[in-house]
Amino acid sequence: MIISANIGHLLVLGVISLAVTLLMVPVVKRLAFRLNAIDYPGARRVNTIPVARMGGVAMFVGVIGALVFEVFAEHLLNWHGFERSSWVLAVNYKGVLVGLAVTMLVGAVDDVKSLKPSTKLLGQIVGASIIAASGVLLSSINNPLGAGYIEFGWLSYPLTVFYLVAFMNVINLVDGLDGLAAGIVGIAALTLFFIGMGKLRLEVAMFAVVLLGACLGFLRYNFNPASIFMGDSGSLFLGAMLGVISLLGVIRSSTLVVMVATIVIAAIPIADTLVAIIRRVHNHQPIQQADAKHLHHKLLREGYSVRKSVLIVYGWTAMLAFGAFVISNLSGIKALIVFVVLAAASFAILLRLGIFEPVLRHHYNRRRGPIAHHHDDEEAGADASGESDASGGAGEFDASDGADESGAVYTVDGAGGSDAPDGTGAADAADRSGKAGELA
């Protein structure tokens, strides 16, 4: 009976988050145009009309609206349906929301004024530090090799901050096609909701369901063809929320179920991010160097349209999400087997798409010296698609890197086309966030 009441209560919160987000998107669009937080048409963009950024502001307001309703519902409506006995009392939830707000605002300012990567990274660290100081802290985990716990001591704070900032930038990087990031995060949130309910971790379920509602509300406007882009305000906020939810699952029990599940579900953007870093280091390029070799570029190069590419990633993420849910209900060797199967299947798909090719290919000829990567440069020029890679991310990924909804897509359906070379200065002057335009 308690579980039934809790589910009903949580679903109401999810609907509120969805409804508020739906109502806020048009408001944010008007605000974005007033602030000039816009992706303008240009030589490196496909959108033929100016498109607003800052969609993350609408999602943030949707989440906050639902959580504020939860706080006051008991007093205003005499609503006692939500069982709080499993809540993590050590967490200062107001502080967590402040940290999330700081993260979103850093992204929003970047959407308007295009912050320096180092400034943006500092803002992300500040937001993550506030969250960690509020009690959402990776302080200990179960010892996987025996009894007892592994205590992190003073390392808890830097580990937590690094984890949260990493998640912010992983989602920032995958934000490469209309609806891609919001859909992946929505699938993750839905799965974490069920895991949270199954483990009686209602704080996990609550944050997950309001995040799901915000993603669904935003997708109404962001799915291809998108009429608004989430911008850094959205990708950084969504990444921080996912990080918080996964850490909330660790705090009380020190078990890694929710954290591992989150990492498994987000395996696609995580793998794409890691490969991008390795690829650029391997090619002796700055990590912030733009390229067009990400997963969504590869799918477009295979001939899929933008919408089909997004749906393929949705399906792939759903498979991982189902596997993560199964893992959360298993232990020992059985959970390990499922994990290995998912990893092997994902690796095979990535290998088929050629994601690892630039990393695995030898780039040095002993007789002739370093080989110029003409093929890579041509790929970057001919196939740039999606949005801008991580819009600066954590100071690692350049804003023009090909993965934010406002990215450099040079074909309407991803089936080919031409691209202006990366140094198109005049055409980029209007792009205040340094992002290339998104399919609109």
C-alpha atoms as one frame of an Amber mdcrd trajectory, in Angstrom:
protein
   0.000   0.000   0.000   2.864   2.358   0.887   4.617   1.570  -2.384   1.395
   2.209  -4.309   0.933   5.578  -2.593   4.532   6.499  -3.242   4.276   5.643
  -6.943   1.159   7.773  -7.315   2.799  10.647  -5.493   5.971  10.430  -7.558
   4.076  10.227 -10.842   2.253  13.431  -9.923   5.632  15.104  -9.415   6.763
  13.835 -12.818   3.653  15.222 -14.505   4.165  18.583 -12.798   7.760  18.711
 -14.034   6.616  17.857 -17.564   3.812  20.438 -17.540   5.959  23.251 -16.152
   8.680  22.524 -18.716   6.135  22.573 -21.539   4.853  25.938 -20.341   8.306
  27.400 -19.809   9.876  26.545 -23.179   7.996  29.277 -25.126   8.879  31.770
 -22.386  12.551  30.794 -22.521  12.541  31.031 -26.318  11.371  34.643 -26.127
  13.941  35.380 -23.430  16.712  33.813 -25.508  15.892  36.058 -28.456  15.965
  39.127 -26.215  19.362  38.099 -24.838  20.651  37.116 -28.277  21.229  33.542
 -27.096  20.603  32.394 -30.637  22.103  30.166 -33.285  21.968  32.225 -36.469
  21.977  30.766 -39.981  25.409  30.804 -41.545  27.892  29.061 -43.779  28.507
  26.391 -41.165  24.884  25.872 -40.168  21.801  24.350 -41.677  19.075  26.162
 -39.765  17.559  28.696 -42.134  16.075  30.785 -39.342  17.523  31.896 -36.000
  16.957  29.266 -33.293  17.009  29.955 -29.563  19.291  28.211 -27.117  18.915
  28.122 -23.301  16.371  25.285 -23.290  18.014  24.015 -20.123  16.490  26.926
 -18.228  13.007  25.570 -18.962  13.976  22.071 -17.808  15.516  23.450 -14.628
  12.359  25.410 -13.803  10.296  22.276 -14.468  12.384  20.226 -12.030  12.369
  22.960  -9.382   8.629  23.470  -9.781   7.948  19.802  -9.074  10.312  19.708
  -6.087   8.833  22.887  -4.605   5.387  21.338  -4.945   6.660  18.276  -3.066
   7.960  20.431  -0.217   4.721  22.345   0.235   2.207  19.654  -0.735   2.039
  18.176   2.737   1.314  21.541   4.329  -0.961  22.948   1.651  -2.829  19.793
   0.657  -2.393  17.677   3.783  -0.695  15.143   1.509   0.884  12.355   3.541
   1.233   9.764   0.812   5.011  10.014   0.445   6.942   7.765   2.802  10.178
   9.526   3.786  11.678   6.923   6.089  14.333   5.957   3.539  15.479   9.490
   2.792  19.121  10.291   3.310  18.961  12.589   6.309  22.595  13.688   5.969
  21.897  15.428   2.661  21.067  19.124   2.569  18.688  19.087  -0.389  18.450
  22.870  -0.526  22.211  22.955  -0.977  21.966  20.344  -3.735  19.464  22.508
  -5.589  21.750  25.527  -5.196  24.602  23.528  -6.737  22.375  22.453  -9.620
  21.261  26.059 -10.096  24.875  27.254 -10.255  25.647  24.592 -12.858  22.659
  25.569 -14.976  23.458  29.280 -14.701  27.050  28.723 -15.812  25.688  27.027
 -18.930  23.089  29.755 -19.447  25.721  32.497 -19.287  27.780  30.556 -21.812
  24.729  30.283 -24.066  24.520  34.082 -24.046  28.109  35.299 -23.818  30.359
  32.344 -24.698  32.572  31.870 -21.657  36.215  30.898 -21.854  36.668  27.137
 -21.354  38.642  27.725 -18.155  35.915  29.986 -16.763  33.261  27.443 -17.621
  35.266  24.672 -15.972  35.634  26.767 -12.837  31.879  27.323 -12.739  31.235
  23.607 -13.070  33.671  22.867 -10.246  31.940  25.429  -8.026  28.526  23.869
  -8.702  29.834  20.354  -8.100  31.604  21.464  -4.909  28.378  22.917  -3.513
  26.614  19.628  -4.223  29.401  17.654  -2.539  29.398  19.981   0.477  25.633
  19.411   0.756  26.202  15.740   1.536  25.967  14.117  -1.892  29.366  12.577
  -1.418  31.130   9.424  -2.570  32.625   8.716   0.855  32.604   4.911   0.933
  31.640   1.848  -1.081  31.219  -1.826  -0.372  34.466  -3.725  -0.704  34.016
  -5.815  -3.889  36.853  -8.121  -2.837  35.665  -8.940   0.648  33.753  -7.809
   3.705  33.540  -4.259   4.977  33.796  -0.940   3.204  36.373   1.084   1.335
  36.568   4.539   2.910  37.824   7.397   0.755  38.427   9.879   3.560  39.577
  13.308   2.360  39.549  12.028  -1.228  35.742  11.923  -1.085  35.417  15.573
  -2.086  37.762  15.659  -5.101  36.409  12.289  -6.288  32.825  13.536  -6.072
  33.605  16.824  -7.816  35.496  15.028 -10.581  32.626  12.537 -11.024  29.994
  15.270 -11.288  32.027  17.459 -13.648  32.769  14.424 -15.811  29.055  13.637
 -16.105  28.284  17.237 -17.018  30.710  17.088 -19.917  29.753  13.596 -21.047
  26.172  14.768 -21.573  27.467  18.018 -23.048  29.400  16.071 -25.659  26.569
  13.711 -26.626  24.286  16.686 -27.258  24.955  16.358 -30.961  21.622  15.934
 -32.749  18.061  17.091 -32.210  16.666  15.355 -29.133  19.684  13.106 -28.622
  20.855  14.208 -25.174  17.358  14.753 -23.767  16.286  11.311 -24.989  19.296
   9.489 -23.549  18.913  11.220 -20.189  15.169  10.550 -20.227  15.740   6.824
 -20.766  18.311   6.830 -17.972  15.921   8.664 -15.644  13.084   6.218 -16.343
  15.336   3.260 -15.566  16.690   4.845 -12.390  13.115   5.536 -11.280  12.289
   1.830 -11.437  15.571   0.880  -9.773  14.974   3.424  -7.016  11.471   2.120
  -6.367  12.673  -1.476  -6.406  15.405  -0.716  -3.870  13.108   1.549  -1.808
  15.428   4.463  -2.498  12.659   7.005  -2.851  14.989   9.994  -3.040  16.532
   8.374  -6.129  13.091   7.695  -7.594  11.897  11.240  -6.892  14.836  12.989
  -8.556  14.657  10.544 -11.452  10.952  11.036 -12.142  11.123  14.840 -12.119
  14.139  14.655 -14.438  12.172  12.339 -16.730   9.257  14.771 -16.795  11.527
  17.669 -17.725  13.151  15.683 -20.541   9.802  14.620 -21.986   8.458  18.158
 -21.842  11.530  19.526 -23.578  11.523  16.821 -26.262   8.161  18.178 -27.410
  10.138  21.124 -28.811  13.597  19.606 -29.244  12.969  16.408 -31.209  13.827
  16.680 -34.892  13.124  19.182 -36.315  13.948  21.118 -33.154  12.587  24.607
 -32.528  14.862  25.219 -29.530  18.237  23.893 -28.431  19.026  22.990 -24.837
  22.405  24.724 -24.975  24.993  24.360 -22.251  22.380  25.353 -19.688  20.636
  22.088 -20.509  23.489  19.667 -21.078  25.408  20.698 -17.951  22.257  20.622
 -15.824  21.184  17.202 -17.111  24.662  15.793 -16.539  24.767  17.154 -13.001
  21.322  15.722 -12.258  22.330  12.259 -13.461  25.465  12.440 -11.344  23.481
  13.466  -8.269  20.943  10.673  -8.727  23.648   8.033  -9.055  25.462   9.321
  -5.953  22.242   9.408  -3.921  22.050   5.667  -4.492  25.443   5.184  -2.839
  25.189   7.412   0.227  23.096   5.342   2.609  24.054   1.789   1.714  27.488
   2.327   0.116  26.383  -0.100  -2.592  27.233   0.701  -6.179  23.997  -0.561
  -7.750  22.571   2.810  -8.776  25.958   4.256  -9.734  26.895   1.245 -11.858
  23.444   1.286 -13.467  23.841   4.965 -14.358  27.271   4.385 -15.877  25.991
   1.404 -17.883  23.041   3.387 -19.255  25.318   6.296 -20.163  27.918   3.983
 -21.694  27.444   5.420 -25.204  28.338   9.045 -24.408  30.987   7.927 -21.911
  32.691   5.738 -24.515  32.420   8.459 -27.150  34.001  10.964 -24.772  36.890
   8.694 -23.810  37.604   7.778 -27.421  37.537  11.465 -28.407  40.144  12.295
 -25.771  42.353   9.334 -26.712  41.953  10.089 -30.416  43.127  13.659 -30.064
  46.036  12.784 -27.807  47.001   9.965 -30.185  46.947  12.355 -33.134  49.008
  14.933 -31.232  46.093  17.353 -31.338  44.860  19.607 -28.544  42.034  17.955
 -26.642  39.855  20.940 -27.514  40.532  20.420 -31.238  37.288  20.024 -33.172
  36.665  16.917 -35.235  33.772  15.057 -36.809  34.409  11.496 -35.736  31.855
  11.084 -32.978  29.165   8.450 -32.899  26.466  10.630 -34.415  28.816  11.626
 -37.232  29.463   7.964 -37.967  25.744   7.175 -38.095  25.128  10.042 -40.502
  28.060   8.849 -42.589  26.381   5.441 -42.784  23.519   7.173 -44.592  20.983
   7.435 -41.789  18.925  10.586 -41.446  19.208  12.681 -38.305  15.947  11.333
 -36.938  16.879   7.715 -37.666  20.311   8.225 -36.134  18.730   9.534 -32.950
  16.251   6.652 -32.824  19.089   4.150 -33.273  20.898   5.622 -30.278  17.620
   5.610 -28.327  17.215   1.904 -29.027  20.804   1.184 -28.110  20.444   3.153
 -24.872  17.207   1.322 -24.069  19.039  -1.993 -24.457  21.713  -0.810 -22.040
  19.042   0.491 -19.675  17.285  -2.874 -19.621  20.615  -4.549 -18.956  21.330
  -2.097 -16.139  17.956  -2.889 -14.568  18.718  -6.611 -14.774  22.156  -6.062
 -13.236  20.572  -4.124 -10.365  18.592  -7.237  -9.446  21.490  -9.681  -9.719
  24.739 -10.142  -7.863  28.090 -11.801  -8.235  28.931 -13.727 -11.370  25.455
 -13.340 -12.905  25.644  -9.554 -12.808  29.173  -9.703 -14.196  28.058 -11.898
 -17.107  25.289  -9.454 -18.073  27.741  -6.576 -17.830  30.286  -8.335 -20.050
  27.615  -9.180 -22.646  26.450  -5.552 -22.787  30.021  -4.304 -23.025  30.883
  -6.774 -25.796  27.755  -5.914 -27.801  28.382  -2.182 -27.485  32.052  -2.578
 -28.386  31.089  -4.551 -31.496  28.683  -1.824 -32.611  31.237   0.913 -32.007
  33.851  -1.098 -33.877  31.455  -1.583 -36.793  30.856   2.162 -36.970  34.591
   2.830 -36.999  34.644   4.821 -33.762  37.970   3.273 -32.772  39.583   3.517
 -36.219  41.399   6.827 -35.642  42.696   5.462 -32.333  43.752   2.034 -33.550
  45.234   3.156 -36.860  49.023   3.590 -36.786  49.773   7.235 -37.452  53.546
   7.037 -37.650  55.664   5.716 -40.508  59.207   4.923 -39.397  60.666   5.763
 -42.818  58.683   8.856 -43.642  57.956  10.214 -40.209  54.532  11.302 -38.982
  51.727  10.785 -41.442  49.534  13.782 -42.088  45.942  12.960 -41.310  44.483
  14.226 -44.554  41.726  11.646 -44.470  40.707  12.735 -41.002  40.658  16.368
 -42.032  38.503  15.560 -45.027  36.119  13.652 -42.802  35.886  16.589 -40.447
  35.125  18.865 -43.369  32.704  16.693 -45.274  30.776  15.093 -42.483  30.487
  17.626 -39.707  26.995  17.183 -38.405  25.006  17.642 -35.285  25.595  20.382
 -32.884  28.754  21.632 -31.254  30.743  18.932 -29.541  30.892  20.012 -26.005
  30.737  23.694 -26.267  33.833  23.977 -24.269  32.796  21.363 -21.813  35.094
  21.282 -18.860  37.673  23.251 -20.677  38.504  20.165 -22.685  36.213  20.165
 -25.682  36.034  23.048 -28.060  32.715  24.682 -28.713  32.900  23.822 -32.375
  33.625  20.172 -31.802  30.432  18.771 -33.170  28.216  17.777 -30.345  25.840
  20.346 -29.056  22.412  20.734 -30.570  23.571  23.791 -32.359  26.219  21.930
 -34.298  27.662  22.132 -37.726  25.379  20.034 -39.825  25.935  20.480 -43.465
  23.296  18.117 -44.783  19.599  18.058 -44.186  19.424  14.331 -43.627  22.995
  13.433 -42.832  23.487  11.728 -46.166  26.378  13.801 -47.378  27.153  17.290
 -48.476  29.884  19.828 -48.164  31.328  21.663 -45.240  33.187  24.867 -44.732
  36.637  24.388 -43.243  37.129  24.931 -39.522  38.377  28.487 -39.460  35.377
  30.072 -41.126  35.672  33.257 -39.141  33.045  35.580 -40.555  30.331  32.968
 -40.565  31.031  32.191 -36.951  30.854  35.752 -35.708  27.142  35.460 -35.097
  27.512  32.250 -33.135  27.959  33.724 -29.682  28.416  30.349 -28.041  30.959
  29.121 -30.543  28.539  26.408 -31.561  27.662  25.430 -35.061  24.012  25.273
 -35.957  21.645  22.422 -35.409  19.178  20.784 -37.712  16.046  22.778 -37.189
